[in-house]
């Protein structure tokens, strides 16, 4: 769970380049416990601070990235609307690595192979720090939300159901 001795990922290199303070946390990752709620439980942090990264493809814009709370469900109509599309579909897991450079369970909004339009759920505005994947399964990075949004040139909008 400490910052020391962790592997430097593309996501962390980007934060370093922009002089953004962060802290890295590690936990045991397994396919059986791949859900983001497991991350919060393992790290003993509030679940509303842990965000998952979803990659979709819009019918107009092409690939788009959505970061939402791990307990949330992406509202596909809202995702399409805010990203300038009529429809958005999440990409297949097998497409994730070649497209982003990340595996499922380790996909970060930072450091993908290419910069895609990135949208953060509006709930991010109500938390002081957010945890997102650091680019490897079993590794999260804690960062101040505004800094994260700025680095990826993200947009904040309501994205979850309910």
OpenMM code with the backbone's topology and positions (N, CA, C; nanometers):
from openmm import Vec3, app, unit

residues = "UNK UNK UNK UNK UNK UNK UNK UNK UNK UNK UNK UNK UNK UNK UNK UNK UNK UNK UNK UNK UNK UNK UNK UNK UNK UNK UNK UNK UNK UNK UNK UNK UNK UNK UNK UNK UNK UNK UNK UNK UNK UNK UNK UNK UNK UNK UNK UNK UNK UNK UNK UNK UNK UNK UNK UNK UNK UNK UNK UNK UNK UNK UNK UNK UNK UNK UNK UNK UNK UNK UNK UNK UNK UNK UNK UNK UNK UNK UNK UNK UNK UNK UNK UNK UNK UNK UNK UNK UNK UNK UNK UNK UNK UNK UNK UNK UNK UNK UNK UNK UNK UNK UNK UNK UNK UNK UNK UNK UNK UNK UNK UNK UNK UNK UNK UNK UNK UNK UNK UNK UNK UNK UNK UNK UNK UNK UNK UNK UNK UNK UNK UNK UNK UNK UNK UNK UNK UNK UNK UNK UNK UNK UNK UNK UNK UNK UNK UNK UNK UNK UNK UNK UNK UNK UNK UNK UNK UNK UNK UNK UNK UNK".split()
positions = [
    Vec3(0.0800, -0.1198, 0.0000),
    Vec3(0.0000, 0.0000, 0.0000),
    Vec3(0.0849, 0.1272, 0.0000),
    Vec3(0.2117, 0.1177, -0.0146),
    Vec3(0.2936, 0.2381, -0.0068),
    Vec3(0.3423, 0.2811, -0.1446),
    Vec3(0.3933, 0.4033, -0.1494),
    Vec3(0.4438, 0.4619, -0.2724),
    Vec3(0.5812, 0.4080, -0.3082),
    Vec3(0.6537, 0.3609, -0.2122),
    Vec3(0.7912, 0.3174, -0.2360),
    Vec3(0.7947, 0.1825, -0.3073),
    Vec3(0.8890, 0.1696, -0.3991),
    Vec3(0.9115, 0.0414, -0.4636),
    Vec3(0.8129, 0.0045, -0.5731),
    Vec3(0.7317, 0.0994, -0.6176),
    Vec3(0.6368, 0.0667, -0.7236),
    Vec3(0.6997, 0.0865, -0.8601),
    Vec3(0.6428, 0.0180, -0.9571),
    Vec3(0.6888, 0.0307, -1.0948),
    Vec3(0.6382, 0.1619, -1.1532),
    Vec3(0.7205, 0.2280, -1.2290),
    Vec3(0.6820, 0.3544, -1.2924),
    Vec3(0.6069, 0.3228, -1.4209),
    Vec3(0.4818, 0.3620, -1.4260),
    Vec3(0.3972, 0.3376, -1.5437),
    Vec3(0.3869, 0.4657, -1.6261),
    Vec3(0.3320, 0.4539, -1.7476),
    Vec3(0.3095, 0.5729, -1.8302),
    Vec3(0.2229, 0.6744, -1.7572),
    Vec3(0.1216, 0.6254, -1.6860),
    Vec3(0.0318, 0.7143, -1.6118),
    Vec3(0.1112, 0.7963, -1.5094),
    Vec3(0.1999, 0.7308, -1.4365),
    Vec3(0.2787, 0.7997, -1.3346),
    Vec3(0.3807, 0.8941, -1.3976),
    Vec3(0.4357, 0.8543, -1.5100),
    Vec3(0.5314, 0.9418, -1.5797),
    Vec3(0.4645, 1.0724, -1.6235),
    Vec3(0.3415, 1.0629, -1.6679),
    Vec3(0.2676, 1.1831, -1.7096),
    Vec3(0.2452, 1.2754, -1.5904),
    Vec3(0.2066, 1.2186, -1.4769),
    Vec3(0.1887, 1.3006, -1.3569),
    Vec3(0.3213, 1.3658, -1.3169),
    Vec3(0.4304, 1.2901, -1.3245),
    Vec3(0.5628, 1.3452, -1.2926),
    Vec3(0.5983, 1.4602, -1.3868),
    Vec3(0.5750, 1.4408, -1.5156),
    Vec3(0.6070, 1.5427, -1.6166),
    Vec3(0.5341, 1.6733, -1.5885),
    Vec3(0.4109, 1.6622, -1.5406),
    Vec3(0.3302, 1.7807, -1.5116),
    Vec3(0.3451, 1.8283, -1.3668),
    Vec3(0.4373, 1.7662, -1.2926),
    Vec3(0.4651, 1.8038, -1.1530),
    Vec3(0.3393, 1.7993, -1.0663),
    Vec3(0.2605, 1.6955, -1.0876),
    Vec3(0.1382, 1.6773, -1.0103),
    Vec3(0.1654, 1.5791, -0.8976),
    Vec3(0.1398, 1.6201, -0.7747),
    Vec3(0.1615, 1.5275, -0.6630),
    Vec3(0.0615, 1.4121, -0.6664),
    Vec3(0.1083, 1.2955, -0.6282),
    Vec3(0.0226, 1.1768, -0.6251),
    Vec3(0.0780, 1.0784, -0.5244),
    Vec3(-0.0034, 0.9795, -0.4943),
    Vec3(0.0419, 0.8700, -0.4097),
    Vec3(-0.0041, 0.7404, -0.4747),
    Vec3(0.0817, 0.6412, -0.4721),
    Vec3(0.0514, 0.5117, -0.5325),
    Vec3(0.0149, 0.4112, -0.4238),
    Vec3(-0.0865, 0.3317, -0.4517),
    Vec3(-0.1302, 0.2264, -0.3602),
    Vec3(-0.1392, 0.0959, -0.4375),
    Vec3(-0.0918, -0.0102, -0.3772),
    Vec3(-0.1000, -0.1414, -0.4413),
    Vec3(-0.1893, -0.2334, -0.3596),
    Vec3(-0.2451, -0.3316, -0.4270),
    Vec3(-0.3344, -0.4284, -0.3634),
    Vec3(-0.3288, -0.5569, -0.4452),
    Vec3(-0.3755, -0.6640, -0.3880),
    Vec3(-0.3794, -0.7931, -0.4584),
    Vec3(-0.4918, -0.7903, -0.5603),
    Vec3(-0.4577, -0.8163, -0.6863),
    Vec3(-0.5570, -0.8181, -0.7934),
    Vec3(-0.5800, -0.9618, -0.8369),
    Vec3(-0.7052, -0.9969, -0.8599),
    Vec3(-0.7364, -1.1275, -0.9176),
    Vec3(-0.8575, -1.1124, -1.0083),
    Vec3(-0.8680, -1.2002, -1.1048),
    Vec3(-0.9808, -1.1978, -1.1993),
    Vec3(-1.1133, -1.2129, -1.1248),
    Vec3(-1.1125, -1.2897, -1.0173),
    Vec3(-1.2353, -1.3137, -0.9410),
    Vec3(-1.2790, -1.1891, -0.8640),
    Vec3(-1.1845, -1.1024, -0.8322),
    Vec3(-1.2165, -0.9821, -0.7553),
    Vec3(-1.1752, -0.8573, -0.8323),
    Vec3(-1.2111, -0.8546, -0.9601),
    Vec3(-1.1694, -0.7448, -1.0468),
    Vec3(-1.2545, -0.6195, -1.0291),
    Vec3(-1.3636, -0.6284, -0.9564),
    Vec3(-1.4528, -0.5138, -0.9400),
    Vec3(-1.3865, -0.4030, -0.8594),
    Vec3(-1.4201, -0.2802, -0.8956),
    Vec3(-1.3631, -0.1643, -0.8291),
    Vec3(-1.3964, -0.1547, -0.6817),
    Vec3(-1.5098, -0.2119, -0.6411),
    Vec3(-1.5456, -0.2107, -0.4989),
    Vec3(-1.4392, -0.2857, -0.4193),
    Vec3(-1.3826, -0.3903, -0.4784),
    Vec3(-1.2742, -0.4658, -0.4149),
    Vec3(-1.1534, -0.3746, -0.3903),
    Vec3(-1.1267, -0.2836, -0.4831),
    Vec3(-1.0154, -0.1895, -0.4669),
    Vec3(-1.0375, -0.1056, -0.3416),
    Vec3(-1.1579, -0.0487, -0.3294),
    Vec3(-1.1886, 0.0353, -0.2136),
    Vec3(-1.1763, -0.0438, -0.0837),
    Vec3(-1.2287, -0.1654, -0.0847),
    Vec3(-1.2211, -0.2491, 0.0355),
    Vec3(-1.0758, -0.2838, 0.0687),
    Vec3(-0.9992, -0.3208, -0.0327),
    Vec3(-0.8597, -0.3593, -0.0109),
    Vec3(-0.7762, -0.2442, 0.0437),
    Vec3(-0.8009, -0.1248, -0.0085),
    Vec3(-0.7224, -0.0084, 0.0318),
    Vec3(-0.7851, 0.0673, 0.1485),
    Vec3(-0.9030, 0.0210, 0.1901),
    Vec3(-0.9760, 0.0833, 0.3006),
    Vec3(-0.9980, 0.2320, 0.2765),
    Vec3(-1.0530, 0.2609, 0.1601),
    Vec3(-1.0856, 0.3984, 0.1222),
    Vec3(-1.2329, 0.4062, 0.0840),
    Vec3(-1.2925, 0.5255, 0.0914),
    Vec3(-1.4337, 0.5392, 0.0541),
    Vec3(-1.4565, 0.5003, -0.0923),
    Vec3(-1.5555, 0.4174, -0.1150),
    Vec3(-1.5819, 0.3654, -0.2495),
    Vec3(-1.6134, 0.4776, -0.3491),
    Vec3(-1.6726, 0.5863, -0.3020),
    Vec3(-1.7086, 0.6958, -0.3941),
    Vec3(-1.5861, 0.7702, -0.4473),
    Vec3(-1.4674, 0.7446, -0.3907),
    Vec3(-1.3449, 0.8084, -0.4386),
    Vec3(-1.2725, 0.7243, -0.5446),
    Vec3(-1.3172, 0.6009, -0.5665),
    Vec3(-1.2510, 0.5128, -0.6633),
    Vec3(-1.3279, 0.5184, -0.7946),
    Vec3(-1.2576, 0.5560, -0.9010),
    Vec3(-1.3195, 0.5692, -1.0326),
    Vec3(-1.2640, 0.4638, -1.1273),
    Vec3(-1.3534, 0.4098, -1.2119),
    Vec3(-1.3114, 0.3143, -1.3146),
    Vec3(-1.3075, 0.3859, -1.4483),
    Vec3(-1.2251, 0.3341, -1.5371),
    Vec3(-1.2071, 0.3924, -1.6688),
    Vec3(-1.2691, 0.2996, -1.7724),
    Vec3(-1.3656, 0.3520, -1.8457),
    Vec3(-1.4351, 0.2760, -1.9495),
    Vec3(-1.4044, 0.3390, -2.0843),
    Vec3(-1.3838, 0.2549, -2.1847),
    Vec3(-1.3545, 0.3053, -2.3184),
    Vec3(-1.4687, 0.2657, -2.4110),
    Vec3(-1.5180, 0.3637, -2.4818),
    Vec3(-1.6282, 0.3396, -2.5743),
    Vec3(-1.5934, 0.3901, -2.7127),
    Vec3(-1.6869, 0.3667, -2.8039),
    Vec3(-1.6708, 0.4173, -2.9399),
    Vec3(-1.8009, 0.4838, -2.9801),
    Vec3(-1.7902, 0.6118, -3.0142),
    Vec3(-1.9066, 0.6870, -3.0569),
    Vec3(-1.9250, 0.6794, -3.2066),
    Vec3(-2.0501, 0.6930, -3.2513),
    Vec3(-2.0784, 0.6836, -3.3940),
    Vec3(-2.0282, 0.8052, -3.4713),
    Vec3(-1.9967, 0.9150, -3.4022),
    Vec3(-1.9487, 1.0359, -3.4677),
    Vec3(-1.8011, 1.0611, -3.4368),
    Vec3(-1.7652, 1.0571, -3.3100),
    Vec3(-1.6309, 1.0985, -3.2673),
    Vec3(-1.5269, 0.9872, -3.2657),
    Vec3(-1.5713, 0.8628, -3.2716),
    Vec3(-1.4771, 0.7525, -3.2548),
    Vec3(-1.4594, 0.7224, -3.1069),
    Vec3(-1.3400, 0.6827, -3.0677),
    Vec3(-1.3166, 0.6378, -2.9304),
    Vec3(-1.3255, 0.7515, -2.8290),
    Vec3(-1.3881, 0.7194, -2.7162),
    Vec3(-1.4047, 0.8132, -2.6053),
    Vec3(-1.3816, 0.7386, -2.4744),
    Vec3(-1.3412, 0.8125, -2.3722),
    Vec3(-1.3100, 0.7549, -2.2420),
    Vec3(-1.4036, 0.8159, -2.1374),
    Vec3(-1.4551, 0.7299, -2.0498),
    Vec3(-1.5435, 0.7738, -1.9423),
    Vec3(-1.4875, 0.7248, -1.8095),
    Vec3(-1.4763, 0.8150, -1.7127),
    Vec3(-1.4314, 0.7794, -1.5782),
    Vec3(-1.5474, 0.8040, -1.4839),
    Vec3(-1.5927, 0.6948, -1.4212),
    Vec3(-1.7092, 0.7035, -1.3335),
    Vec3(-1.6800, 0.6297, -1.2028),
    Vec3(-1.7561, 0.6608, -1.0983),
    Vec3(-1.7367, 0.5880, -0.9726),
    Vec3(-1.7558, 0.4374, -0.9941),
    Vec3(-1.6769, 0.3566, -0.9225),
    Vec3(-1.6802, 0.2115, -0.9441),
    Vec3(-1.8162, 0.1497, -0.9148),
    Vec3(-1.8945, 0.2112, -0.8280),
    Vec3(-2.0276, 0.1579, -0.7989),
    Vec3(-2.1320, 0.2057, -0.8991),
    Vec3(-2.0946, 0.3005, -0.9835),
    Vec3(-2.1892, 0.3575, -1.0789),
    Vec3(-2.2018, 0.2759, -1.2059),
    Vec3(-2.3088, 0.3034, -1.2775),
    Vec3(-2.3307, 0.2420, -1.4080),
    Vec3(-2.3391, 0.3541, -1.5103),
    Vec3(-2.2633, 0.3417, -1.6178),
    Vec3(-2.2597, 0.4444, -1.7213),
    Vec3(-2.3956, 0.4547, -1.7903),
    Vec3(-2.4495, 0.5751, -1.7940),
    Vec3(-2.5731, 0.6038, -1.8674),
    Vec3(-2.5328, 0.6241, -2.0130),
    Vec3(-2.5603, 0.5254, -2.0958),
    Vec3(-2.5125, 0.5267, -2.2343),
    Vec3(-2.5711, 0.6433, -2.3146),
    Vec3(-2.6959, 0.6782, -2.2898),
    Vec3(-2.7568, 0.7915, -2.3616),
    Vec3(-2.6884, 0.9215, -2.3220),
    Vec3(-2.6634, 0.9375, -2.1945),
    Vec3(-2.5954, 1.0578, -2.1460),
    Vec3(-2.4507, 1.0601, -2.1964),
    Vec3(-2.3849, 0.9445, -2.1971),
    Vec3(-2.2471, 0.9357, -2.2474),
    Vec3(-2.2411, 0.9803, -2.3933),
    Vec3(-2.3377, 0.9354, -2.4722),
    Vec3(-2.3433, 0.9749, -2.6133),
    Vec3(-2.3654, 1.1258, -2.6241),
    Vec3(-2.4596, 1.1752, -2.5480),
    Vec3(-2.4952, 1.3180, -2.5536),
    Vec3(-2.3754, 1.4067, -2.5203),
    Vec3(-2.3085, 1.3807, -2.4076),
    Vec3(-2.1989, 1.4682, -2.3646),
    Vec3(-2.0756, 1.4556, -2.4544),
    Vec3(-2.0619, 1.3418, -2.5220),
    Vec3(-1.9442, 1.3221, -2.6074),
    Vec3(-1.9688, 1.3614, -2.7531),
    Vec3(-2.0870, 1.4137, -2.7824),
    Vec3(-2.1153, 1.4596, -2.9181),
    Vec3(-2.1521, 1.3484, -3.0142),
    Vec3(-2.2075, 1.2406, -2.9625),
    Vec3(-2.2461, 1.1261, -3.0439),
    Vec3(-2.3969, 1.1020, -3.0333),
    Vec3(-2.4496, 1.0283, -3.1314),
    Vec3(-2.5888, 0.9840, -3.1215),
    Vec3(-2.5953, 0.8541, -3.0433),
    Vec3(-2.4869, 0.7768, -3.0509),
    Vec3(-2.4788, 0.6529, -2.9747),
    Vec3(-2.3332, 0.6233, -2.9407),
    Vec3(-2.3159, 0.5515, -2.8299),
    Vec3(-2.1835, 0.5080, -2.7843),
    Vec3(-2.1975, 0.3635, -2.7401),
    Vec3(-2.1001, 0.2813, -2.7775),
    Vec3(-2.0941, 0.1432, -2.7297),
    Vec3(-1.9589, 0.1224, -2.6648),
    Vec3(-1.9567, 0.0474, -2.5549),
    Vec3(-1.8287, 0.0153, -2.4926),
    Vec3(-1.7544, -0.0827, -2.5831),
    Vec3(-1.6232, -0.0691, -2.5892),
    Vec3(-1.5448, -0.1582, -2.6747),
    Vec3(-1.5314, -0.2953, -2.6076),
    Vec3(-1.5028, -0.3956, -2.6888),
    Vec3(-1.4810, -0.5307, -2.6371),
    Vec3(-1.3486, -0.5342, -2.5611),
    Vec3(-1.3420, -0.6178, -2.4585),
    Vec3(-1.2218, -0.6302, -2.3757),
    Vec3(-1.0991, -0.6604, -2.4623),
    Vec3(-1.1153, -0.7431, -2.5661),
    Vec3(-1.0007, -0.7800, -2.6508),
    Vec3(-0.9448, -0.6601, -2.7286),
    Vec3(-1.0234, -0.5539, -2.7435),
    Vec3(-0.9775, -0.4335, -2.8136),
    Vec3(-0.9015, -0.3380, -2.7217),
    Vec3(-0.9156, -0.3558, -2.5905),
    Vec3(-0.8620, -0.2604, -2.4949),
    Vec3(-0.7097, -0.2471, -2.5008),
    Vec3(-0.6386, -0.3574, -2.4924),
    Vec3(-0.4925, -0.3525, -2.4911),
    Vec3(-0.4343, -0.2925, -2.6195),
    Vec3(-0.4756, -0.3394, -2.7386),
    Vec3(-0.4176, -0.2793, -2.8589),
    Vec3(-0.4500, -0.1301, -2.8743),
    Vec3(-0.5662, -0.0898, -2.8262),
    Vec3(-0.6088, 0.0491, -2.8416),
    Vec3(-0.5439, 0.1416, -2.7387),
    Vec3(-0.5421, 0.0989, -2.6124),
    Vec3(-0.4984, 0.1868, -2.5040),
    Vec3(-0.3600, 0.1554, -2.4495),
    Vec3(-0.3170, 0.0305, -2.4652),
    Vec3(-0.1926, -0.0136, -2.4023),
    Vec3(-0.2163, -0.0699, -2.2632),
    Vec3(-0.3424, -0.0768, -2.2213),
    Vec3(-0.3774, -0.1245, -2.0880),
    Vec3(-0.4670, -0.2477, -2.0930),
    Vec3(-0.4537, -0.3322, -1.9902),
    Vec3(-0.5398, -0.4486, -1.9727),
    Vec3(-0.6630, -0.4112, -1.8904),
    Vec3(-0.7702, -0.4869, -1.9050),
    Vec3(-0.8882, -0.4686, -1.8208),
    Vec3(-0.8437, -0.4846, -1.6758),
    Vec3(-0.8886, -0.3949, -1.5917),
    Vec3(-0.8472, -0.3975, -1.4518),
    Vec3(-0.7250, -0.3105, -1.4255),
    Vec3(-0.6651, -0.2595, -1.5320),
    Vec3(-0.5486, -0.1731, -1.5180),
    Vec3(-0.5533, -0.0550, -1.6130),
    Vec3(-0.6719, -0.0242, -1.6636),
    Vec3(-0.6866, 0.0845, -1.7605),
    Vec3(-0.6942, 0.2183, -1.6880),
    Vec3(-0.6034, 0.3066, -1.7217),
    Vec3(-0.5960, 0.4391, -1.6600),
    Vec3(-0.6384, 0.5453, -1.7604),
    Vec3(-0.6988, 0.6544, -1.7130),
    Vec3(-0.7281, 0.7647, -1.8052),
    Vec3(-0.6008, 0.8390, -1.8463),
    Vec3(-0.4923, 0.8109, -1.7788),
    Vec3(-0.3626, 0.8728, -1.8071),
    Vec3(-0.2749, 0.7786, -1.8885),
    Vec3(-0.2063, 0.8302, -1.9888),
    Vec3(-0.1022, 0.7541, -2.0560),
    Vec3(-0.1471, 0.6487, -2.1549),
    Vec3(-0.2657, 0.6640, -2.2112),
    Vec3(-0.3066, 0.5698, -2.3165),
    Vec3(-0.2190, 0.5921, -2.4389),
    Vec3(-0.2174, 0.4955, -2.5299),
    Vec3(-0.1356, 0.5055, -2.6510),
    Vec3(-0.1668, 0.6324, -2.7292),
    Vec3(-0.2931, 0.6755, -2.7239),
    Vec3(-0.3378, 0.7940, -2.7950),
    Vec3(-0.4303, 0.8705, -2.7000),
    Vec3(-0.4325, 1.0019, -2.7135),
    Vec3(-0.5232, 1.0825, -2.6305),
    Vec3(-0.6629, 1.0794, -2.6920),
    Vec3(-0.7584, 1.0360, -2.6128),
    Vec3(-0.8977, 1.0328, -2.6557),
    Vec3(-0.9769, 1.1344, -2.5745),
    Vec3(-1.0892, 1.1838, -2.6287),
    Vec3(-1.1737, 1.2711, -2.5475),
    Vec3(-1.2126, 1.1967, -2.4196),
    Vec3(-1.1947, 1.2621, -2.3048),
    Vec3(-1.2158, 1.1972, -2.1756),
    Vec3(-1.3174, 1.2754, -2.0937),
    Vec3(-1.4123, 1.2009, -2.0368),
    Vec3(-1.5217, 1.2605, -1.9602),
    Vec3(-1.5248, 1.1995, -1.8208),
    Vec3(-1.5400, 1.2851, -1.7204),
    Vec3(-1.5454, 1.2431, -1.5811),
    Vec3(-1.6851, 1.2680, -1.5272),
    Vec3(-1.7362, 1.1728, -1.4496),
    Vec3(-1.8668, 1.1912, -1.3880),
    Vec3(-1.8630, 1.3122, -1.2955),
    Vec3(-1.9727, 1.3876, -1.2934),
    Vec3(-1.9822, 1.5107, -1.2151),
    Vec3(-1.9576, 1.4888, -1.0662),
    Vec3(-1.9745, 1.3674, -1.0170),
    Vec3(-1.9502, 1.3409, -0.8747),
    Vec3(-1.8048, 1.3669, -0.8358),
    Vec3(-1.7158, 1.3733, -0.9329),
    Vec3(-1.5742, 1.3979, -0.9051),
    Vec3(-1.5542, 1.5372, -0.8438),
    Vec3(-1.6491, 1.6274, -0.8681),
    Vec3(-1.6386, 1.7633, -0.8151),
    Vec3(-1.6647, 1.7705, -0.6648),
    Vec3(-1.7149, 1.6623, -0.6077),
    Vec3(-1.7518, 1.6615, -0.4662),
    Vec3(-1.6540, 1.5840, -0.3779),
    Vec3(-1.5399, 1.5448, -0.4346),
    Vec3(-1.4415, 1.4701, -0.3566),
    Vec3(-1.3067, 1.5416, -0.3617),
    Vec3(-1.2289, 1.5246, -0.2558),
    Vec3(-1.1009, 1.5958, -0.2466),
    Vec3(-0.9861, 1.5198, -0.3137),
    Vec3(-1.0006, 1.3887, -0.3246),
    Vec3(-0.8999, 1.3102, -0.3959),
    Vec3(-0.9691, 1.1921, -0.4623),
    Vec3(-0.9140, 1.1539, -0.5769),
    Vec3(-0.9726, 1.0447, -0.6538),
    Vec3(-0.8655, 0.9389, -0.6751),
    Vec3(-0.9094, 0.8141, -0.6798),
    Vec3(-0.8205, 0.7017, -0.7066),
    Vec3(-0.8577, 0.6453, -0.8424),
    Vec3(-0.7603, 0.6365, -0.9324),
    Vec3(-0.7796, 0.5735, -1.0629),
    Vec3(-0.6658, 0.4743, -1.0830),
    Vec3(-0.6827, 0.3861, -1.1785),
    Vec3(-0.5755, 0.2913, -1.2058),
    Vec3(-0.4484, 0.3656, -1.2429),
    Vec3(-0.3378, 0.3155, -1.1928),
    Vec3(-0.2072, 0.3727, -1.2258),
    Vec3(-0.1502, 0.3091, -1.3522),
    Vec3(-0.2281, 0.2226, -1.4157),
    Vec3(-0.1841, 0.1621, -1.5411),
    Vec3(-0.1472, 0.0160, -1.5310),
    Vec3(-0.1562, -0.0402, -1.4111),
    Vec3(-0.1304, -0.1824, -1.3899),
    Vec3(-0.2389, -0.2388, -1.2999),
    Vec3(-0.2740, -0.3629, -1.3206),
    Vec3(-0.3660, -0.4293, -1.2297),
    Vec3(-0.3029, -0.4323, -1.0912),
    Vec3(-0.3827, -0.3978, -0.9912),
    Vec3(-0.3310, -0.3994, -0.8546),
    Vec3(-0.2586, -0.2730, -0.8138),
    Vec3(-0.2694, -0.1680, -0.8938),
    Vec3(-0.2027, -0.0422, -0.8614),
    Vec3(-0.2969, 0.0752, -0.8889),
    Vec3(-0.3196, 0.1556, -0.7873),
    Vec3(-0.4034, 0.2753, -0.7991),
    Vec3(-0.3187, 0.3982, -0.7691),
    Vec3(-0.3562, 0.5094, -0.8298),
    Vec3(-0.2913, 0.6359, -0.7997),
    Vec3(-0.3963, 0.7302, -0.7421),
    Vec3(-0.3597, 0.7931, -0.6311),
    Vec3(-0.4455, 0.8921, -0.5674),
    Vec3(-0.3972, 1.0292, -0.6117),
    Vec3(-0.4903, 1.1097, -0.6625),
    Vec3(-0.4536, 1.2409, -0.7156),
    Vec3(-0.5681, 1.3386, -0.6894),
    Vec3(-0.5365, 1.4652, -0.6914),
    Vec3(-0.6377, 1.5681, -0.6748),
    Vec3(-0.7196, 1.5729, -0.8051),
    Vec3(-0.8534, 1.5704, -0.7973),
    Vec3(-0.9367, 1.5601, -0.9180),
    Vec3(-0.9126, 1.6682, -1.0231),
    Vec3(-0.9007, 1.7936, -0.9821),
    Vec3(-0.8823, 1.9006, -1.0801),
    Vec3(-0.7536, 1.8814, -1.1599),
    Vec3(-0.6487, 1.8367, -1.0935),
    Vec3(-0.5214, 1.8120, -1.1617),
    Vec3(-0.5360, 1.7008, -1.2650),
    Vec3(-0.6046, 1.5931, -1.2274),
    Vec3(-0.6266, 1.4818, -1.3196),
    Vec3(-0.7052, 1.5277, -1.4423),
    Vec3(-0.8123, 1.5994, -1.4187),
    Vec3(-0.8974, 1.6479, -1.5289),
    Vec3(-0.8176, 1.7390, -1.6210),
    Vec3(-0.7363, 1.8265, -1.5630),
    Vec3(-0.6558, 1.9192, -1.6423),
    Vec3(-0.5544, 1.8460, -1.7290),
    Vec3(-0.4840, 1.7493, -1.6718),
    Vec3(-0.3794, 1.6775, -1.7457),
    Vec3(-0.4353, 1.6038, -1.8671),
    Vec3(-0.5517, 1.5429, -1.8531),
    Vec3(-0.6080, 1.4677, -1.9667),
    Vec3(-0.7009, 1.5546, -2.0519),
    Vec3(-0.7082, 1.6844, -2.0164),
    Vec3(-0.7968, 1.7771, -2.0861),
    Vec3(-0.9396, 1.7232, -2.0872),
    Vec3(-0.9809, 1.6763, -1.9697),
    Vec3(-1.1115, 1.6133, -1.9554),
    Vec3(-1.2259, 1.7117, -1.9394),
    Vec3(-1.3452, 1.6584, -1.9516),
    Vec3(-1.4696, 1.7326, -1.9357),
    Vec3(-1.5486, 1.6663, -1.8237),
    Vec3(-1.6112, 1.7476, -1.7398),
    Vec3(-1.6929, 1.6952, -1.6305),
    Vec3(-1.8397, 1.7071, -1.6709),
    Vec3(-1.9135, 1.5972, -1.6529),
    Vec3(-2.0556, 1.5939, -1.6877),
    Vec3(-2.1232, 1.4801, -1.6120),
    Vec3(-2.2542, 1.4874, -1.5915),
    Vec3(-2.3248, 1.3737, -1.5305),
    Vec3(-2.3197, 1.2542, -1.6258),
    Vec3(-2.2695, 1.1413, -1.5780),
    Vec3(-2.2531, 1.0246, -1.6651),
    Vec3(-2.3189, 0.8969, -1.6130),
    Vec3(-2.3567, 0.8953, -1.4858),
    Vec3(-2.4060, 0.7694, -1.4288),
    Vec3(-2.5580, 0.7667, -1.4221),
    Vec3(-2.6108, 0.6431, -1.4167),
    Vec3(-2.7549, 0.6234, -1.4055),
    Vec3(-2.7994, 0.6655, -1.2658),
    Vec3(-2.9236, 0.7090, -1.2577),
    Vec3(-2.9795, 0.7377, -1.1254),
    Vec3(-2.9713, 0.8736, -1.0856),
] * unit.nanometer
topology = app.Topology()
chain = topology.addChain("A")
for resn in residues:
    res = topology.addResidue(resn, chain)
    for name in ("N", "CA", "C"):
        topology.addAtom(name, app.Element.getBySymbol(name[0]), res)
